Amino acid sequence: MEDLKKRLQEDMANVNWNDIKPHAQRDAVIVVDENLNLLDVGVAIAQDDKMVVEHWITEELLTKPSNQQLSDWNINETQLFKTLIVQPFVLVQSL
């Protein structure tokens, strides 16, 4: 697990909406609540920890972007996000 966590941590990046937009168009973006640790979420998804991930989904701590969020981000394409790719998903948190 430490190797996985280290690899994922190295893959974390801050990027703007323009770089994320193509992933949103293929419905692969997951918004991670600011109260969750992005790396911990990535590890749970990569390890297919269904119980934890389903809990976060139920609590709406992991969501698909809403239409309002997408609209706001399209207006401000330079907005930065902390991101982590866990195939096939792109996890994002607003900065």
N, C-alpha and C positions, 0 to 999 in steps of 0.2 A: 504494500500500500504506500509506503514512503516513496518508492520510485515513481508511482503513479502521481502522487501529490507533487513531487518535485517537477515532473514533466509538465503537469498542468500549470503549475505556478510559473514556469518558464514561458508558457504559452499565453499568459494573461497580458493584455495590452489595453491601452487607452486609445480609442479611435473615435472618429466623428460619425455622424449619422450617414453621411454619403457612403462610407465604407460598409455600413451595416445594411443599408437599404436593399441591396440585392438579396440578402438572406431573408429579409422580411417579406420580399415579394414571393419567395418560395415557401413561406410560412414556417421558417426554421428558427425564428427569434423567440427566446423566452426571457421575460422580464423577471429579474430576481429582486425581491424586496430588499430595501437598503438595510434592514435589520439582520439579514442573513449574510454569512461569509461566502463570497462568490466561489472561492476555492473549495470550501466544504460542499457546496451544492454541486460543483463540477465533479468532485470525487464520488459523491452519492449517485449521480447520474451515470458516470462511467462504470461504477461497480454494480449498476442495476439494483440499487437498494430501494426496492419498490415501496416498502413500508414508510421510509422517511420521505421519499419524494411524493408519494400520495398524500402524506400528512401536509406537506408544504403546499401542494395543490389545493387541498381541501380548505386550508387556512388562507388561500389566495396570496400566498407568499411567492409562488411561481405562477405566472400568468402569461398568456399571449398578449402582445400589445393591443390596447383598445384602439378603436377608430380615432378617438380623441388624441391619444398619444401619438399615433402615426401622423395625424394632421399637424400636431404641434411640432413634431420632429422634422416633418417636411418643410415647415416654415423656417425652422432654425437648423439648417443642415450642418452647421459647424458645431452643434452641441456635442460634447464629449461623453463617452460612455466607457466604463470599465468592462472589458469583454473577455470571455473565455469560450473557445470552441471545444465542444465535446460532441463529436460527430453523432448524428447529423445536425445538432443544435448549435446555436450561438447564444450563449448566456450573456445578458447585458444588465448593467446597473448604471443609472444616471450618475454623473459626477457633478 
